[in-house]
Amino acid sequence: MARQEGMVTVAGALTMGLDRQDLRWAVSCGDLQRIRRGILAVPGLPVTAARLQLAAVLAAGGGAVLSHFAAAGRHGFPRVEPGAIELSVPRQRAARMDGVKAHSAPDLQPIDTTVVAAAPCTTMARTAVDLTALVHPDVLRRIVAHVERAERPAGLEMIRAAAGRVSLKRRPDVAPLLVLVNRMLGGEAGLDLTPRYLAAFDAAGIRRPELEVPVTWGGQAFVLDGAFLPERVDIEFDDDWSHATSAGSHADKERDRLGRRAGWAIERITPETDLDSFVRHLLWLLEQRGRRSA
């Protein structure tokens, strides 16, 4: 029971030699408490979100695992609130349970499941696949990047393999994810938001930076996304797949280190950046560095 956070199924208790009358007596006198139909627990333990999730998995039985947003919370995916009770079962129909969102997943295979903090759940790769049509593209991109970093160097290939095990006829929403992962593996840019950033600069009366400016820092060649040359301010538009990978993140840090040693101010802007706040900061920064260079 310790490995199941103090919980046991009624069926499991019966295999230990107890009978139903013993269990009813234990519940009536407070030695056990009912968490969910068919699930008993040691009393006195806190009723946490994690225990409620595991109780739902145990009650569903038949290879059920936490999935979708519940699995995303277990894996620490960005922009996902933990605590949801959501699961998948590898059969054609999922039993209904109060407070549980259950999905029928006949294509769910053992390779797509794992155990996180005592709870069976879908792997990071399969969870990303399941969330494809349920989150904003910007969030999905960050989820994919999270998997890539956590499972490197094979994270992207794991997502592609997990998507390949899903029936595209049953889940046509997975096709765009395959396209995006293939583009990410190929280093192509995606979700180009640079025009939106430049429009915000125009609205604030900030002159446009020079784009794609080649420089050499510390003997290494780089290309600046947007450079205000007189003030030596570089704006990096982190809106493509290459920035999201672990290799891209490492290259960004090294480049920023060399750039700052060369006297540049380097600012990064992402799809989640508050543009109004960033524009105000940029106005202040350009003014300060303009005075310094005057």
C-alpha positions in Angstrom: 0.0 0.0 0.0 2.9 2.4 0.6 3.7 2.4 -3.1 0.1 3.4 -3.8 0.1 6.3 -1.3 -1.7 4.3 1.3 -4.5 3.1 -1.0 -5.6 -0.3 -2.1 -8.3 -1.6 -4.4 -11.1 -3.8 -2.9 -10.0 -6.5 -5.4 -6.4 -6.2 -4.2 -7.5 -6.4 -0.6 -9.5 -9.6 -1.3 -6.4 -11.2 -2.8 -4.6 -10.6 0.5 -7.0 -12.9 2.3 -9.5 -10.3 3.5 -13.2 -10.7 2.7 -15.8 -8.1 2.0 -17.2 -8.3 5.6 -13.8 -7.6 7.0 -13.5 -4.5 4.7 -17.0 -3.3 5.6 -16.1 -3.6 9.3 -12.7 -1.8 8.8 -14.5 1.1 7.1 -17.3 1.3 9.7 -14.8 1.5 12.6 -12.5 3.9 10.8 -9.5 1.6 10.2 -10.0 2.3 6.4 -11.8 5.0 4.5 -13.3 5.0 1.1 -11.6 7.4 -1.4 -13.5 6.3 -4.4 -15.7 3.4 -5.3 -13.6 0.3 -5.0 -10.7 2.2 -3.5 -9.8 2.1 0.2 -7.2 4.1 2.0 -5.4 4.3 5.4 -7.1 7.2 7.3 -5.3 10.3 8.4 -3.2 10.8 5.3 -3.8 14.2 3.6 -6.2 14.1 0.6 -3.9 15.6 -2.0 -4.4 16.2 -5.7 -1.8 13.5 -6.3 -3.6 10.9 -4.2 -6.9 11.7 -5.9 -5.3 11.2 -9.3 -3.8 7.9 -8.3 -7.2 6.8 -6.8 -8.8 7.5 -10.2 -6.2 5.4 -12.0 -6.6 2.5 -9.5 -10.4 2.7 -9.8 -10.3 2.6 -13.6 -8.0 -0.4 -13.7 -7.3 -2.2 -16.9 -4.1 -0.4 -17.8 -5.5 3.1 -17.2 -2.9 5.9 -16.9 -2.9 9.6 -16.1 -2.8 11.5 -19.4 -3.4 14.8 -21.1 -3.3 17.7 -18.6 -2.9 15.4 -15.6 0.2 13.8 -17.1 1.4 17.2 -18.2 1.3 18.4 -14.6 3.2 15.3 -13.4 5.9 16.0 -16.0 6.1 19.7 -15.1 5.1 20.9 -18.5 5.2 24.7 -18.9 1.9 26.7 -18.8 0.0 23.7 -17.4 -1.8 23.7 -14.1 -1.2 20.5 -12.1 -3.9 18.6 -10.3 -6.4 17.7 -13.1 -7.9 14.3 -13.0 -7.7 13.0 -16.5 -6.8 9.6 -17.7 -6.6 7.3 -20.8 -7.6 3.7 -21.0 -6.3 1.3 -23.7 -9.7 0.1 -24.8 -12.6 1.2 -27.0 -14.7 2.7 -24.2 -13.7 4.4 -21.0 -15.9 4.0 -17.9 -17.4 7.2 -16.5 -16.3 8.3 -13.1 -17.3 11.3 -11.1 -14.8 14.2 -11.4 -12.7 12.3 -13.9 -12.2 13.1 -17.6 -11.5 9.7 -19.2 -10.3 9.1 -22.8 -10.6 5.9 -24.8 -7.2 5.2 -26.3 -7.1 1.8 -28.0 -3.8 2.8 -29.6 -2.1 3.4 -26.3 0.9 1.0 -26.0 3.2 0.1 -23.1 6.0 2.0 -24.6 3.9 5.2 -24.3 3.4 4.8 -20.5 5.7 5.4 -17.5 5.5 5.9 -13.8 5.9 9.3 -12.2 5.8 9.7 -8.4 4.1 6.3 -8.0 1.4 7.1 -10.6 1.2 5.4 -14.0 0.9 8.1 -16.7 1.6 8.7 -20.4 5.2 9.5 -21.3 6.3 13.0 -22.0 6.3 12.3 -25.7 2.8 10.8 -25.7 1.5 13.6 -23.5 2.7 16.1 -26.0 0.9 14.2 -28.7 -2.3 14.2 -26.7 -2.2 17.9 -26.0 -1.6 18.9 -29.6 -5.1 20.1 -30.4 -5.8 21.3 -26.8 -3.3 24.1 -26.3 -2.2 27.3 -28.1 0.6 26.7 -30.7 2.9 28.9 -28.6 2.3 26.6 -25.5 2.7 23.5 -27.6 6.0 24.8 -28.9 7.2 25.2 -25.3 6.0 21.8 -24.4 7.9 20.3 -27.3 11.0 22.2 -26.2 10.5 21.0 -22.6 10.4 17.4 -23.8 13.5 17.9 -26.0 15.5 19.2 -23.1 14.3 16.6 -20.6 14.8 13.7 -23.0 17.8 14.9 -24.9 19.3 14.0 -27.2 16.3 11.9 -28.4 13.4 14.0 -27.2 12.2 15.1 -30.6 12.6 11.7 -32.1 10.6 10.3 -29.2 7.7 12.7 -30.0 7.8 11.8 -33.6 7.7 8.0 -32.8 4.9 8.5 -30.3 2.9 10.4 -32.9 3.6 7.7 -35.4 2.0 5.1 -33.1 -1.3 7.1 -33.1 -3.8 6.4 -35.8 -4.0 9.5 -38.0 -7.4 8.4 -39.2 -8.6 8.5 -35.6 -6.5 11.5 -34.6 -6.0 13.8 -37.6 -5.0 16.6 -35.2 -1.6 14.9 -34.8 -0.5 15.5 -38.4 0.4 19.2 -37.7 2.6 18.2 -34.8 4.5 15.8 -37.0 5.1 18.6 -39.4 6.3 21.0 -36.7 8.6 18.4 -35.1 10.1 17.6 -38.5 10.7 21.3 -39.1 12.3 21.6 -35.6 14.6 18.7 -36.4 15.5 20.4 -39.6 16.3 23.7 -37.9 13.6 25.6 -39.8 12.0 28.7 -38.3 8.5 28.5 -37.2 5.8 30.9 -35.8 7.6 34.0 -37.0 6.4 36.8 -34.9 9.0 39.4 -35.8 6.4 41.5 -37.8 4.3 41.9 -34.6 7.3 43.0 -32.6 8.3 45.6 -35.2 4.8 46.9 -35.4 4.9 47.5 -31.7 8.2 49.5 -32.1 6.6 51.6 -34.9 3.6 52.4 -32.7 5.9 53.6 -29.9 7.9 55.8 -32.3 11.0 53.7 -32.0 13.1 53.5 -35.2 13.3 50.0 -36.6 16.5 48.1 -35.8 18.7 46.8 -38.6 17.8 43.1 -39.2 20.1 40.2 -39.6 23.4 42.0 -38.9 26.6 39.9 -39.0 29.1 40.5 -36.2 32.1 38.8 -34.8 32.5 38.4 -31.0 35.4 36.5 -29.4 36.5 35.2 -32.8 33.1 33.7 -33.5 30.6 34.9 -36.2 27.0 35.6 -35.2 24.0 37.2 -36.8 22.0 39.8 -34.7 18.2 39.6 -35.2 17.7 43.3 -34.7 20.6 45.7 -34.0 20.4 49.4 -32.8 24.0 50.0 -34.0 24.7 53.5 -32.5 23.5 52.4 -29.0 25.0 48.8 -29.4 21.7 47.2 -28.4 20.7 43.8 -29.8 17.1 42.5 -29.8 16.9 38.8 -30.2 13.5 37.5 -31.4 13.2 34.1 -29.7 10.3 32.9 -31.8 11.8 30.1 -33.8 12.3 26.4 -33.1 16.1 26.7 -33.0 16.0 28.8 -29.9 13.8 26.2 -28.2 16.2 23.3 -28.4 18.9 22.6 -25.8 21.6 23.1 -28.4 20.0 26.4 -29.4 19.7 27.5 -25.8 23.4 26.7 -25.1 24.5 28.7 -28.2 22.3 31.6 -27.1 24.0 31.8 -23.7 27.5 31.6 -25.1 26.7 34.3 -27.7 25.1 36.6 -25.1 28.2 36.2 -22.9 30.5 37.2 -25.7 28.3 40.0 -26.8 28.1 41.6 -23.4 31.9 41.4 -23.1 32.0 43.3 -26.4 29.9 46.1 -24.8 26.5 45.2 -26.2 23.2 45.2 -24.4 21.3 42.1 -25.4 17.5 41.8 -24.9 15.4 38.8 -25.7 11.8 38.9 -26.6 9.5 35.8 -26.8 5.9 35.1 -27.7 5.0 35.5 -24.0 6.7 38.9 -23.6 4.5 41.8 -22.5 5.1 44.1 -25.5 4.0 47.2 -23.7 6.5 46.7 -20.9 9.2 45.7 -23.3 8.7 48.8 -25.4 8.9 51.0 -22.3 12.1 49.3 -21.3 13.6 49.6 -24.8 12.8 53.3 -24.9 14.6 53.8 -21.6 17.6 51.6 -22.6 18.1 53.3 -26.0 18.0 56.7 -24.2 20.5 55.7 -21.6 23.0 54.1 -24.0 22.5 57.0 -26.5 23.6 59.4 -23.8 26.6 57.2 -23.0 27.8 57.1 -26.7 27.1 60.8 -27.4 
